[in-house]
């Protein structure tokens, strides 16, 4: 992976937690620069703006959660076994310790609630998930 790709990935990993805990409107660029250790220009070098970063961070977050579901369901047979695996994933998302892959809980629920009327692009992303 090239240096630019690693930097972009690092920005996504760190911004995802900021957006998921503070929301799009609550997350200031200063929060994102502090979390990533980059200046605004370093972030804007990889993303056209805060909205582009938020959309990419949402996709990244949903991908993390999707990986958890796929891993939990692997090898499970029958409705009860699969349902218990799904419940286990949701429990892990609610953990306040390091068991959750992303701070703040479920990114789809968080984004859907915040972006309902205020941010059409994020709302559309959440609806597709």
MOPAC internal coordinates of N, CA, C and O (Angstrom, degrees):
PM7 1SCF
backbone

  N    0.0000 0     0.00 0     0.00 0    0    0    0
  C    1.4453 1     0.00 0     0.00 0    1    0    0
  C    1.5372 1   108.21 1     0.00 0    2    1    0
  O    1.2310 1   120.18 1   -48.54 1    3    2    1
  N    1.3121 1   117.26 1   131.46 1    3    2    1
  C    1.4545 1   122.61 1  -179.15 1    5    3    2
  C    1.5257 1   110.76 1   -70.96 1    6    5    3
  O    1.2310 1   121.05 1   -19.14 1    7    6    5
  N    1.3177 1   115.59 1   160.86 1    7    6    5
  C    1.4717 1   120.95 1  -177.43 1    9    7    6
  C    1.5318 1   111.55 1   -58.05 1   10    9    7
  O    1.2310 1   119.96 1   136.93 1   11   10    9
  N    1.3267 1   117.67 1   -43.07 1   11   10    9
  C    1.4578 1   121.07 1   179.12 1   13   11   10
  C    1.5155 1   112.51 1   -62.10 1   14   13   11
  O    1.2310 1   120.83 1   141.22 1   15   14   13
  N    1.3293 1   116.01 1   -38.78 1   15   14   13
  C    1.4646 1   120.40 1   177.95 1   17   15   14
  C    1.5221 1   110.99 1   -67.89 1   18   17   15
  O    1.2310 1   120.36 1   141.32 1   19   18   17
  N    1.3434 1   116.91 1   -38.68 1   19   18   17
  C    1.4718 1   120.70 1   177.29 1   21   19   18
  C    1.5274 1   110.50 1   -64.72 1   22   21   19
  O    1.2310 1   120.70 1   138.77 1   23   22   21
  N    1.3292 1   116.26 1   -41.23 1   23   22   21
  C    1.4663 1   119.69 1   179.31 1   25   23   22
  C    1.5166 1   110.57 1   -65.48 1   26   25   23
  O    1.2310 1   120.27 1   136.03 1   27   26   25
  N    1.3038 1   117.09 1   -43.97 1   27   26   25
  C    1.4717 1   120.86 1   178.26 1   29   27   26
  C    1.5231 1   110.38 1   -59.80 1   30   29   27
  O    1.2310 1   120.55 1   136.23 1   31   30   29
  N    1.3153 1   116.55 1   -43.77 1   31   30   29
  C    1.4742 1   121.32 1   179.14 1   33   31   30
  C    1.5350 1   110.81 1   -62.41 1   34   33   31
  O    1.2310 1   120.35 1   136.43 1   35   34   33
  N    1.3302 1   116.95 1   -43.57 1   35   34   33
  C    1.4622 1   121.32 1   178.89 1   37   35   34
  C    1.5303 1   110.43 1   -61.31 1   38   37   35
  O    1.2310 1   120.56 1   136.90 1   39   38   37
  N    1.3225 1   116.54 1   -43.10 1   39   38   37
  C    1.4686 1   120.57 1   178.36 1   41   39   38
  C    1.5275 1   109.31 1   -59.61 1   42   41   39
  O    1.2310 1   120.23 1   132.67 1   43   42   41
  N    1.3159 1   117.17 1   -47.33 1   43   42   41
  C    1.4657 1   120.90 1   179.81 1   45   43   42
  C    1.5188 1   111.83 1   -60.69 1   46   45   43
  O    1.2310 1   120.27 1   133.67 1   47   46   45
  N    1.3236 1   117.09 1   -46.33 1   47   46   45
  C    1.4605 1   121.24 1  -178.98 1   49   47   46
  C    1.5209 1   111.10 1   -58.29 1   50   49   47
  O    1.2310 1   120.64 1   135.17 1   51   50   49
  N    1.2995 1   116.39 1   -44.83 1   51   50   49
  C    1.4712 1   120.00 1  -176.45 1   53   51   50
  C    1.5245 1   112.65 1   -79.75 1   54   53   51
  O    1.2310 1   120.37 1   142.41 1   55   54   53
  N    1.3295 1   116.90 1   -37.59 1   55   54   53
  C    1.4714 1   120.09 1   179.28 1   57   55   54
  C    1.5208 1   111.20 1   -69.01 1   58   57   55
  O    1.2310 1   120.21 1   148.27 1   59   58   57
  N    1.3252 1   117.21 1   -31.73 1   59   58   57
  C    1.4660 1   120.37 1  -179.47 1   61   59   58
  C    1.5216 1   110.90 1   -57.46 1   62   61   59
  O    1.2310 1   120.24 1   135.57 1   63   62   61
  N    1.3083 1   117.14 1   -44.43 1   63   62   61
  C    1.4604 1   120.90 1   178.50 1   65   63   62
  C    1.5172 1   112.62 1   -65.94 1   66   65   63
  O    1.2310 1   120.58 1   141.42 1   67   66   65
  N    1.3200 1   116.49 1   -38.58 1   67   66   65
  C    1.4690 1   120.40 1   178.80 1   69   67   66
  C    1.5208 1   110.28 1   -64.26 1   70   69   67
  O    1.2310 1   120.14 1   130.20 1   71   70   69
  N    1.3154 1   117.33 1   -49.80 1   71   70   69
  C    1.4645 1   120.55 1  -179.97 1   73   71   70
  C    1.5277 1   111.38 1   -64.82 1   74   73   71
  O    1.2310 1   120.27 1   142.96 1   75   74   73
  N    1.3290 1   117.09 1   -37.04 1   75   74   73
  C    1.4598 1   119.52 1  -177.02 1   77   75   74
  C    1.5275 1   112.51 1   -72.06 1   78   77   75
  O    1.2310 1   120.02 1   151.60 1   79   78   77
  N    1.3103 1   117.56 1   -28.40 1   79   78   77
  C    1.4624 1   119.64 1   179.19 1   81   79   78
  C    1.5269 1   112.79 1   -94.27 1   82   81   79
  O    1.2310 1   120.03 1   146.59 1   83   82   81
  N    1.3309 1   117.54 1   -33.41 1   83   82   81
  C    1.4599 1   120.15 1  -176.03 1   85   83   82
  C    1.5193 1   113.27 1  -104.57 1   86   85   83
  O    1.2310 1   119.86 1   162.59 1   87   86   85
  N    1.3160 1   117.87 1   -17.41 1   87   86   85
  C    1.4491 1   121.75 1  -176.65 1   89   87   86
  C    1.5168 1   110.98 1    83.75 1   90   89   87
  O    1.2310 1   121.53 1   -13.29 1   91   90   89
  N    1.3235 1   114.69 1   166.71 1   91   90   89
  C    1.4637 1   120.00 1  -179.02 1   93   91   90
  C    1.5277 1   111.08 1   -63.90 1   94   93   91
  O    1.2310 1   120.71 1   132.82 1   95   94   93
  N    1.3155 1   116.24 1   -47.18 1   95   94   93
  C    1.4600 1   119.99 1  -176.47 1   97   95   94
  C    1.5197 1   112.04 1   -75.42 1   98   97   95
  O    1.2310 1   120.13 1   151.18 1   99   98   97
  N    1.3287 1   117.36 1   -28.82 1   99   98   97
  C    1.4607 1   120.77 1  -179.77 1  101   99   98
  C    1.5120 1   113.74 1   -80.66 1  102  101   99
  O    1.2310 1   120.27 1   160.29 1  103  102  101
  N    1.3240 1   117.09 1   -19.71 1  103  102  101
  C    1.4643 1   121.45 1  -178.55 1  105  103  102
  C    1.5269 1   109.46 1   -87.48 1  106  105  103
  O    1.2310 1   121.02 1   -65.45 1  107  106  105
  N    1.3053 1   115.66 1   114.55 1  107  106  105
  C    1.4695 1   120.87 1   177.08 1  109  107  106
  C    1.5272 1   109.22 1   -89.60 1  110  109  107
  O    1.2310 1   120.89 1   -22.09 1  111  110  109
  N    1.3053 1   115.91 1   157.91 1  111  110  109
  C    1.4650 1   119.43 1   176.32 1  113  111  110
  C    1.5241 1   110.52 1   -58.59 1  114  113  111
  O    1.2310 1   120.04 1   147.86 1  115  114  113
  N    1.3276 1   117.52 1   -32.14 1  115  114  113
  C    1.4659 1   119.69 1   178.08 1  117  115  114
  C    1.5318 1   110.79 1   -64.33 1  118  117  115
  O    1.2310 1   120.00 1   146.14 1  119  118  117
  N    1.3341 1   117.61 1   -33.86 1  119  118  117
  C    1.4690 1   120.64 1   174.90 1  121  119  118
  C    1.5219 1   110.35 1   -64.74 1  122  121  119
  O    1.2310 1   120.80 1   138.16 1  123  122  121
  N    1.3111 1   116.07 1   -41.84 1  123  122  121
  C    1.4594 1   120.85 1  -178.43 1  125  123  122
  C    1.5248 1   111.76 1   -70.08 1  126  125  123
  O    1.2310 1   120.20 1   140.88 1  127  126  125
  N    1.3291 1   117.22 1   -39.12 1  127  126  125
  C    1.4695 1   119.25 1   177.93 1  129  127  126
  C    1.5247 1   110.51 1   -68.41 1  130  129  127
  O    1.2310 1   120.30 1   140.96 1  131  130  129
  N    1.3263 1   117.02 1   -39.04 1  131  130  129
  C    1.4674 1   120.25 1   178.20 1  133  131  130
  C    1.5330 1   110.06 1   -63.89 1  134  133  131
  O    1.2310 1   120.29 1   135.84 1  135  134  133
  N    1.3077 1   117.05 1   -44.16 1  135  134  133
  C    1.4683 1   121.30 1  -177.02 1  137  135  134
  C    1.5265 1   112.06 1   -68.78 1  138  137  135
  O    1.2310 1   120.12 1   142.57 1  139  138  137
  N    1.3200 1   117.38 1   -37.43 1  139  138  137
  C    1.4664 1   120.38 1  -177.81 1  141  139  138
  C    1.5247 1   113.10 1   -88.54 1  142  141  139
  O    1.2310 1   120.78 1   158.10 1  143  142  141
  N    1.3268 1   116.11 1   -21.90 1  143  142  141
  C    1.4622 1   119.28 1  -175.61 1  145  143  142
  C    1.5185 1   112.88 1    78.58 1  146  145  143
  O    1.2310 1   120.38 1  -168.00 1  147  146  145
  N    1.3267 1   116.88 1    12.00 1  147  146  145
  C    1.4628 1   122.03 1  -179.82 1  149  147  146
  C    1.5205 1   110.34 1  -109.01 1  150  149  147
  O    1.2310 1   121.20 1   -21.85 1  151  150  149
  N    1.3063 1   115.30 1   158.15 1  151  150  149
  C    1.4622 1   120.85 1   171.31 1  153  151  150
  C    1.5291 1   108.08 1   -78.49 1  154  153  151
  O    1.2310 1   120.78 1   -13.68 1  155  154  153
  N    1.3270 1   116.12 1   166.32 1  155  154  153
  C    1.4729 1   119.34 1   178.27 1  157  155  154
  C    1.5160 1   111.65 1   -54.83 1  158  157  155
  O    1.2310 1   120.57 1   137.27 1  159  158  157
  N    1.3237 1   116.52 1   -42.73 1  159  158  157
  C    1.4614 1   120.58 1  -179.74 1  161  159  158
  C    1.5180 1   112.37 1   -60.38 1  162  161  159
  O    1.2310 1   120.17 1   145.31 1  163  162  161
  N    1.3370 1   117.28 1   -34.69 1  163  162  161
  C    1.4589 1   121.13 1   177.64 1  165  163  162
  C    1.5196 1   111.67 1   -66.15 1  166  165  163
  O    1.2310 1   120.90 1   143.03 1  167  166  165
  N    1.3357 1   115.88 1   -36.97 1  167  166  165
  C    1.4646 1   119.93 1   177.27 1  169  167  166
  C    1.5280 1   109.47 1   -72.43 1  170  169  167
  O    1.2310 1   120.83 1   133.98 1  171  170  169
  N    1.3337 1   116.01 1   -46.02 1  171  170  169
  C    1.4640 1   120.07 1  -178.22 1  173  171  170
  C    1.5306 1   112.28 1   -67.57 1  174  173  171
  O    1.2310 1   120.28 1   163.21 1  175  174  173
  N    1.3052 1   117.07 1   -16.79 1  175  174  173
  C    1.4595 1   120.38 1   174.69 1  177  175  174
  C    1.5380 1   110.59 1   -67.32 1  178  177  175
  O    1.2310 1   120.86 1   154.03 1  179  178  177
  N    1.3398 1   115.96 1   -25.97 1  179  178  177
  C    1.4642 1   120.97 1  -177.54 1  181  179  178
  C    1.5224 1   113.46 1  -107.34 1  182  181  179
  O    1.2310 1   120.24 1   161.40 1  183  182  181
  N    1.3316 1   117.15 1   -18.60 1  183  182  181
  C    1.4636 1   122.15 1  -178.36 1  185  183  182
  C    1.5199 1   108.56 1  -138.64 1  186  185  183
  O    1.2310 1   120.50 1   -39.98 1  187  186  185
  N    1.3188 1   116.64 1   140.02 1  187  186  185
  C    1.4678 1   121.44 1  -175.53 1  189  187  186
  C    1.5223 1   112.73 1   -65.51 1  190  189  187
  O    1.2310 1   119.73 1   158.30 1  191  190  189
  N    1.3063 1   118.12 1   -21.70 1  191  190  189
  C    1.4518 1   121.67 1  -179.67 1  193  191  190
  C    1.5185 1   110.22 1   176.87 1  194  193  191
  O    1.2310 1   121.27 1     3.35 1  195  194  193
  N    1.3110 1   115.17 1  -176.65 1  195  194  193
  C    1.4626 1   120.89 1  -178.37 1  197  195  194
  C    1.5251 1   111.43 1   -61.05 1  198  197  195
  O    1.2310 1   119.89 1   140.45 1  199  198  197
  N    1.3193 1   117.82 1   -39.55 1  199  198  197
  C    1.4621 1   120.48 1  -179.94 1  201  199  198
  C    1.5238 1   111.24 1   -64.22 1  202  201  199
  O    1.2310 1   120.19 1   135.10 1  203  202  201
  N    1.3166 1   117.25 1   -44.90 1  203  202  201
  C    1.4661 1   120.64 1   178.67 1  205  203  202
  C    1.5240 1   110.48 1   -61.77 1  206  205  203
  O    1.2310 1   120.41 1   139.82 1  207  206  205
  N    1.3237 1   116.82 1   -40.18 1  207  206  205
  C    1.4594 1   120.56 1   177.69 1  209  207  206
  C    1.5232 1   110.43 1   -66.04 1  210  209  207
  O    1.2310 1   120.06 1   137.32 1  211  210  209
  N    1.3269 1   117.49 1   -42.68 1  211  210  209
  C    1.4682 1   120.48 1  -179.87 1  213  211  210
  C    1.5282 1   110.95 1   -62.32 1  214  213  211
  O    1.2310 1   120.15 1   137.54 1  215  214  213
  N    1.3183 1   117.33 1   -42.46 1  215  214  213
  C    1.4649 1   120.50 1   179.35 1  217  215  214
  C    1.5311 1   111.19 1   -64.64 1  218  217  215
  O    1.2310 1   120.69 1   136.77 1  219  218  217
  N    1.3215 1   116.29 1   -43.23 1  219  218  217
  C    1.4674 1   120.21 1   179.10 1  221  219  218
  C    1.5274 1   110.42 1   -67.53 1  222  221  219
  O    1.2310 1   120.18 1   141.27 1  223  222  221
  N    1.3284 1   117.26 1   -38.73 1  223  222  221
  C    1.4663 1   120.77 1   178.64 1  225  223  222
  C    1.5241 1   110.59 1   -66.21 1  226  225  223
  O    1.2310 1   120.20 1   143.21 1  227  226  225
  N    1.3285 1   117.22 1   -36.79 1  227  226  225
  C    1.4604 1   120.58 1   176.20 1  229  227  226
  C    1.5223 1   110.43 1   -62.76 1  230  229  227
  O    1.2310 1   120.56 1   133.00 1  231  230  229
  N    1.3214 1   116.53 1   -47.00 1  231  230  229
  C    1.4704 1   120.37 1   178.49 1  233  231  230
  C    1.5281 1   110.99 1   -60.46 1  234  233  231
  O    1.2310 1   120.75 1   138.36 1  235  234  233
  N    1.3207 1   116.18 1   -41.64 1  235  234  233
  C    1.4685 1   120.86 1   177.60 1  237  235  234
  C    1.5291 1   110.25 1   -61.21 1  238  237  235
  O    1.2310 1   120.48 1   134.41 1  239  238  237
  N    1.3317 1   116.69 1   -45.59 1  239  238  237
  C    1.4640 1   121.81 1  -178.90 1  241  239  238
  C    1.5247 1   111.28 1   -62.22 1  242  241  239
  O    1.2310 1   120.77 1   134.65 1  243  242  241
  N    1.3113 1   116.13 1   -45.35 1  243  242  241
  C    1.4664 1   120.43 1   179.03 1  245  243  242
  C    1.5280 1   110.03 1   -63.14 1  246  245  243
  O    1.2310 1   120.56 1   143.04 1  247  246  245
  N    1.3136 1   116.53 1   -36.96 1  247  246  245
  C    1.4576 1   120.17 1   176.31 1  249  247  246
  C    1.5233 1   112.42 1   -61.79 1  250  249  247
  O    1.2310 1   120.45 1   138.21 1  251  250  249
  N    1.3380 1   116.75 1   -41.79 1  251  250  249
  C    1.4656 1   120.40 1   177.10 1  253  251  250
  C    1.5224 1   111.43 1   -60.12 1  254  253  251
  O    1.2310 1   121.21 1   134.38 1  255  254  253
  N    1.3138 1   115.28 1   -45.62 1  255  254  253
  C    1.4568 1   120.13 1  -178.72 1  257  255  254
  C    1.5402 1   109.88 1   -66.79 1  258  257  255
  O    1.2310 1   120.60 1   139.84 1  259  258  257
  N    1.3202 1   116.45 1   -40.16 1  259  258  257
  C    1.4593 1   120.28 1   177.40 1  261  259  258
  C    1.5194 1   112.13 1   -59.53 1  262  261  259
  O    1.2310 1   120.80 1   141.04 1  263  262  261
  N    1.3376 1   116.08 1   -38.96 1  263  262  261
  C    1.4641 1   120.17 1   177.11 1  265  263  262
  C    1.5230 1   110.65 1   -61.87 1  266  265  263
  O    1.2310 1   120.70 1   139.15 1  267  266  265
  N    1.3309 1   116.27 1   -40.85 1  267  266  265
  C    1.4701 1   120.40 1   177.77 1  269  267  266
  C    1.5259 1   111.12 1   -61.01 1  270  269  267
  O    1.2310 1   120.55 1   135.52 1  271  270  269
  N    1.3235 1   116.55 1   -44.48 1  271  270  269
  C    1.4684 1   119.91 1   179.86 1  273  271  270
  C    1.5260 1   110.63 1   -64.46 1  274  273  271
  O    1.2310 1   120.03 1   134.67 1  275  274  273
  N    1.3312 1   117.55 1   -45.33 1  275  274  273
  C    1.4685 1   120.34 1  -179.91 1  277  275  274
  C    1.5278 1   111.00 1   -60.34 1  278  277  275
  O    1.2310 1   120.65 1   136.17 1  279  278  277
  N    1.3318 1   116.35 1   -43.83 1  279  278  277
  C    1.4676 1   119.95 1  -179.91 1  281  279  278
  C    1.5242 1   111.05 1   -65.51 1  282  281  279
  O    1.2310 1   120.18 1   138.73 1  283  282  281
  N    1.3189 1   117.27 1   -41.27 1  283  282  281
  C    1.4641 1   121.14 1  -178.82 1  285  283  282
  C    1.5246 1   111.59 1   -67.00 1  286  285  283
  O    1.2310 1   120.26 1   145.84 1  287  286  285
  N    1.3214 1   117.12 1   -34.16 1  287  286  285
  C    1.4660 1   120.80 1  -176.66 1  289  287  286
  C    1.5344 1   113.46 1   -86.58 1  290  289  287
  O    1.2310 1   120.54 1   166.63 1  291  290  289
  N    1.3280 1   116.58 1   -13.37 1  291  290  289
  C    1.4654 1   120.02 1  -178.44 1  293  291  290
  C    1.5311 1   110.21 1   -59.27 1  294  293  291
  O    1.2310 1   121.30 1   -54.94 1  295  294  293
  N    1.2970 1   115.13 1   125.06 1  295  294  293
  C    1.4543 1   120.99 1   177.16 1  297  295  294
  C    1.5190 1   115.61 1    79.19 1  298  297  295
  O    1.2310 1   120.19 1   177.63 1  299  298  297
  N    1.2995 1   117.23 1    -2.37 1  299  298  297
  C    1.4692 1   120.14 1   179.65 1  301  299  298
  C    1.5220 1   108.80 1   -82.93 1  302  301  299
  O    1.2310 1   121.75 1   -43.80 1  303  302  301
  N    1.3198 1   114.26 1   136.20 1  303  302  301
  C    1.4546 1   119.77 1   179.56 1  305  303  302
  C    1.5191 1   108.47 1  -126.69 1  306  305  303
  O    1.2310 1   121.17 1   -33.83 1  307  306  305
  N    1.2767 1   115.37 1   146.17 1  307  306  305
  C    1.4609 1   119.90 1   178.65 1  309  307  306
  C    1.5129 1   111.59 1    85.06 1  310  309  307
  O    1.2310 1   121.72 1   -28.68 1  311  310  309
  N    1.3133 1   114.31 1   151.32 1  311  310  309
  C    1.4578 1   121.06 1  -174.58 1  313  311  310
  C    1.5199 1   112.56 1   -63.76 1  314  313  311
  O    1.2310 1   119.67 1   136.99 1  315  314  313
  N    1.3177 1   118.23 1   -43.01 1  315  314  313
  C    1.4630 1   121.18 1  -176.51 1  317  315  314
  C    1.5234 1   110.75 1   -65.37 1  318  317  315
  O    1.2310 1   120.57 1   133.86 1  319  318  317
  N    1.3184 1   116.52 1   -46.14 1  319  318  317
  C    1.4654 1   120.87 1   179.97 1  321  319  318
  C    1.5311 1   110.69 1   -62.49 1  322  321  319
  O    1.2310 1   120.30 1   138.53 1  323  322  321
  N    1.3046 1   117.03 1   -41.47 1  323  322  321
  C    1.4716 1   121.23 1   179.76 1  325  323  322
  C    1.5278 1   110.88 1   -69.14 1  326  325  323
  O    1.2310 1   120.31 1   139.17 1  327  326  325
  N    1.3303 1   117.02 1   -40.83 1  327  326  325
  C    1.4628 1   120.71 1   178.58 1  329  327  326
  C    1.5245 1   110.98 1   -63.06 1  330  329  327
  O    1.2310 1   119.95 1   136.72 1  331  330  329
  N    1.3110 1   117.70 1   -43.28 1  331  330  329
  C    1.4665 1   121.03 1   177.91 1  333  331  330
  C    1.5292 1   111.22 1   -63.02 1  334  333  331
  O    1.2310 1   120.25 1   143.64 1  335  334  333
  N    1.3240 1   117.13 1   -36.36 1  335  334  333
  C    1.4666 1   120.67 1   177.35 1  337  335  334
  C    1.5275 1   110.20 1   -65.18 1  338  337  335
  O    1.2310 1   120.34 1   137.74 1  339  338  337
  N    1.3162 1   116.96 1   -42.26 1  339  338  337
  C    1.4693 1   121.34 1   179.40 1  341  339  338
  C    1.5289 1   110.07 1   -64.63 1  342  341  339
  O    1.2310 1   120.41 1   136.08 1  343  342  341
  N    1.3171 1   116.83 1   -43.92 1  343  342  341
  C    1.4698 1   120.44 1   178.16 1  345  343  342
  C    1.5233 1   110.17 1   -60.33 1  346  345  343
  O    1.2310 1   120.68 1   141.01 1  347  346  345
  N    1.3185 1   116.31 1   -38.99 1  347  346  345
  C    1.4630 1   120.36 1   177.91 1  349  347  346
  C    1.5198 1   112.66 1   -61.00 1  350  349  347
  O    1.2310 1   120.92 1   141.72 1  351  350  349
  N    1.3194 1   115.85 1   -38.28 1  351  350  349
  C    1.4661 1   119.22 1   177.76 1  353  351  350
  C    1.5271 1   109.72 1   -65.66 1  354  353  351
  O    1.2310 1   120.32 1   134.02 1  355  354  353
  N    1.3270 1   117.00 1   -45.98 1  355  354  353
  C    1.4601 1   119.46 1   179.45 1  357  355  354
  C    1.5262 1   111.66 1   -62.28 1  358  357  355
  O    1.2310 1   120.34 1   142.49 1  359  358  357
  N    1.3165 1   116.96 1   -37.51 1  359  358  357
  C    1.4715 1   119.70 1   175.79 1  361  359  358
  C    1.5194 1   110.37 1   -60.86 1  362  361  359
  O    1.2310 1   121.05 1   136.54 1  363  362  361
  N    1.3260 1   115.60 1   -43.46 1  363  362  361
  C    1.4645 1   120.25 1   179.64 1  365  363  362
  C    1.5182 1   112.13 1   -62.66 1  366  365  363
  O    1.2310 1   120.00 1   146.56 1  367  366  365
  N    1.3297 1   117.60 1   -33.44 1  367  366  365
  C    1.4636 1   120.79 1   178.52 1  369  367  366
  C    1.5175 1   111.03 1   -68.75 1  370  369  367
  O    1.2310 1   120.69 1   150.94 1  371  370  369
  N    1.3241 1   116.29 1   -29.06 1  371  370  369
  C    1.4573 1   120.33 1  -177.69 1  373  371  370
  C    1.5221 1   112.08 1   -86.48 1  374  373  371
  O    1.2310 1   119.85 1   168.98 1  375  374  373
  N    1.3332 1   117.89 1   -11.02 1  375  374  373
  C    1.4618 1   120.55 1  -179.30 1  377  375  374
  C    1.5120 1   110.58 1   -59.37 1  378  377  375
  O    1.2310 1   121.33 1   -41.31 1  379  378  377
  N    1.2954 1   115.06 1   138.69 1  379  378  377
  C    1.4588 1   119.97 1   177.75 1  381  379  378
  C    1.5208 1   111.03 1   -93.73 1  382  381  379
  O    1.2310 1   120.46 1  -178.11 1  383  382  381
  N    1.3148 1   116.72 1     1.89 1  383  382  381
  C    1.4547 1   119.72 1   177.16 1  385  383  382
  C    1.5271 1   109.83 1  -100.73 1  386  385  383
  O    1.2310 1   120.26 1    20.89 1  387  386  385
  N    1.2963 1   117.11 1  -159.11 1  387  386  385
  C    1.4665 1   121.25 1  -175.24 1  389  387  386
  C    1.5198 1   114.12 1   -82.41 1  390  389  387
  O    1.2310 1   119.59 1  -175.25 1  391  390  389
  N    1.3373 1   118.39 1     4.75 1  391  390  389
  C    1.4646 1   119.98 1  -178.78 1  393  391  390
  C    1.5281 1   112.24 1   -70.92 1  394  393  391
  O    1.2310 1   120.26 1   153.04 1  395  394  393
  N    1.3203 1   117.11 1   -26.96 1  395  394  393
  C    1.4564 1   120.43 1  -179.45 1  397  395  394
  C    1.5234 1   109.72 1   -79.10 1  398  397  395
  O    1.2310 1   120.33 1   -41.57 1  399  398  397
  N    1.3368 1   116.97 1   138.43 1  399  398  397
  C    1.4658 1   119.24 1   179.81 1  401  399  398
  C    1.5255 1   112.72 1   -73.10 1  402  401  399
  O    1.2310 1   120.75 1   170.55 1  403  402  401
  N    1.3263 1   116.18 1    -9.45 1  403  402  401
  C    1.4547 1   120.94 1  -173.83 1  405  403  402
  C    1.5276 1   109.15 1  -150.48 1  406  405  403
  O    1.2310 1   119.73 1   -52.92 1  407  406  405
  N    1.3162 1   118.13 1   127.08 1  407  406  405
  C    1.4674 1   118.16 1   178.40 1  409  407  406
  C    1.5256 1   111.41 1   -67.90 1  410  409  407
  O    1.2310 1   120.73 1   -35.89 1  411  410  409
  N    1.3136 1   116.20 1   144.11 1  411  410  409
  C    1.4549 1   120.03 1   174.07 1  413  411  410
  C    1.5102 1   115.83 1   103.62 1  414  413  411
  O    1.2310 1   119.56 1   175.32 1  415  414  413
  N    1.3327 1   118.45 1    -4.68 1  415  414  413
  C    1.4633 1   120.05 1   178.27 1  417  415  414
  C    1.5078 1   113.40 1    91.73 1  418  417  415
  O    1.2310 1   121.24 1    27.07 1  419  418  417
  N    1.3178 1   115.23 1  -152.93 1  419  418  417
  C    1.4642 1   122.21 1  -173.69 1  421  419  418
  C    1.5351 1   111.29 1   -72.97 1  422  421  419
  O    1.2310 1   119.65 1   -61.12 1  423  422  421
  N    1.3292 1   118.28 1   118.88 1  423  422  421
  C    1.4613 1   120.51 1  -178.34 1  425  423  422
  C    1.5286 1   113.41 1   -67.94 1  426  425  423
  O    1.2310 1   119.94 1   150.31 1  427  426  425
  N    1.3274 1   117.72 1   -29.69 1  427  426  425
  C    1.4618 1   119.74 1   179.51 1  429  427  426
  C    1.5255 1   109.65 1   -68.27 1  430  429  427
  O    1.2310 1   120.45 1   132.53 1  431  430  429
  N    1.3122 1   116.75 1   -47.47 1  431  430  429
  C    1.4648 1   120.50 1   178.89 1  433  431  430
  C    1.5246 1   110.67 1   -63.01 1  434  433  431
  O    1.2310 1   120.10 1   132.50 1  435  434  433
  N    1.3155 1   117.42 1   -47.50 1  435  434  433
  C    1.4694 1   120.96 1  -179.42 1  437  435  434
  C    1.5273 1   111.58 1   -58.82 1  438  437  435
  O    1.2310 1   120.82 1   134.50 1  439  438  437
  N    1.3081 1   116.04 1   -45.50 1  439  438  437
  C    1.4658 1   120.54 1  -177.92 1  441  439  438
  C    1.5162 1   111.06 1   -69.93 1  442  441  439
  O    1.2310 1   120.02 1   138.94 1  443  442  441
  N    1.3133 1   117.57 1   -41.06 1  443  442  441
  C    1.4664 1   120.75 1   179.88 1  445  443  442
  C    1.5213 1   111.18 1   -61.43 1  446  445  443
  O    1.2310 1   120.35 1   139.79 1  447  446  445
  N    1.3162 1   116.93 1   -40.21 1  447  446  445
  C    1.4628 1   120.56 1  -179.69 1  449  447  446
  C    1.5236 1   110.53 1   -67.98 1  450  449  447
  O    1.2310 1   120.22 1   131.56 1  451  450  449
  N    1.3217 1   117.19 1   -48.44 1  451  450  449
  C    1.4636 1   119.92 1  -176.71 1  453  451  450
  C    1.5184 1   112.64 1   -69.56 1  454  453  451
  O    1.2310 1   119.84 1   138.85 1  455  454  453
  N    1.3009 1   117.91 1   -41.15 1  455  454  453
  C    1.4559 1   121.60 1  -170.39 1  457  455  454
  C    1.5199 1   113.10 1   -91.44 1  458  457  455
  O    1.2310 1   119.77 1  -173.11 1  459  458  457
  N    1.3148 1   118.04 1     6.89 1  459  458  457
  C    1.4598 1   121.11 1  -174.01 1  461  459  458
  C    1.5233 1   112.54 1   -46.99 1  462  461  459
  O    1.2310 1   119.49 1   122.74 1  463  462  461
  N    1.2972 1   118.58 1   -57.26 1  463  462  461
  C    1.4626 1   120.74 1  -179.54 1  465  463  462
  C    1.5231 1   113.05 1  -116.34 1  466  465  463
  O    1.2310 1   120.39 1   170.66 1  467  466  465
  N    1.3150 1   116.85 1    -9.34 1  467  466  465
  C    1.4561 1   119.65 1  -170.09 1  469  467  466
  C    1.5211 1   115.12 1   -96.76 1  470  469  467
  O    1.2310 1   119.93 1   155.51 1  471  470  469
  N    1.3093 1   117.73 1   -24.49 1  471  470  469
  C    1.4588 1   119.39 1  -174.79 1  473  471  470
  C    1.5287 1   109.30 1  -140.66 1  474  473  471
  O    1.2310 1   119.94 1   -87.32 1  475  474  473
  N    1.3246 1   117.72 1    92.68 1  475  474  473
  C    1.4690 1   121.73 1  -173.83 1  477  475  474
  C    1.5261 1   114.80 1   -58.17 1  478  477  475
  O    1.2310 1   119.56 1   141.62 1  479  478  477
  N    1.3296 1   118.45 1   -38.38 1  479  478  477
  C    1.4711 1   119.82 1  -177.37 1  481  479  478
  C    1.5266 1   110.98 1   -68.10 1  482  481  479
  O    1.2310 1   120.16 1   137.46 1  483  482  481
  N    1.3190 1   117.29 1   -42.54 1  483  482  481
  C    1.4606 1   119.85 1   177.30 1  485  483  482
  C    1.5221 1   111.07 1   -68.11 1  486  485  483
  O    1.2310 1   120.41 1   141.30 1  487  486  485
  N    1.3262 1   116.83 1   -38.70 1  487  486  485
  C    1.4601 1   120.55 1   178.36 1  489  487  486
  C    1.5275 1   109.87 1   -60.01 1  490  489  487
  O    1.2310 1   120.36 1   136.21 1  491  490  489
  N    1.3167 1   116.91 1   -43.79 1  491  490  489
  C    1.4643 1   120.75 1   179.67 1  493  491  490
  C    1.5298 1   110.89 1   -62.88 1  494  493  491
  O    1.2310 1   119.86 1   139.75 1  495  494  493
  N    1.3218 1   117.87 1   -40.25 1  495  494  493
  C    1.4654 1   121.03 1   177.55 1  497  495  494
  C    1.5154 1   111.05 1   -62.33 1  498  497  495
  O    1.2310 1   120.78 1   133.97 1  499  498  497
  N    1.3230 1   116.12 1   -46.03 1  499  498  497
  C    1.4665 1   120.47 1  -178.59 1  501  499  498
  C    1.5282 1   110.51 1   -63.52 1  502  501  499
  O    1.2310 1   120.12 1   142.15 1  503  502  501
  N    1.3108 1   117.38 1   -37.85 1  503  502  501
  C    1.4715 1   120.54 1   179.90 1  505  503  502
  C    1.5127 1   111.80 1   -65.36 1  506  505  503
  O    1.2310 1   120.01 1   144.95 1  507  506  505
  N    1.3301 1   117.58 1   -35.05 1  507  506  505
  C    1.4642 1   120.52 1  -179.76 1  509  507  506
  C    1.5111 1   112.17 1   -69.95 1  510  509  507
  O    1.2310 1   120.00 1   157.89 1  511  510  509
  N    1.3070 1   117.61 1   -22.11 1  511  510  509
  C    1.4721 1   120.88 1  -176.91 1  513  511  510
  C    1.4981 1   108.53 1   -88.53 1  514  513  511
  O    1.2310 1   120.10 1   180.00 1  515  514  513

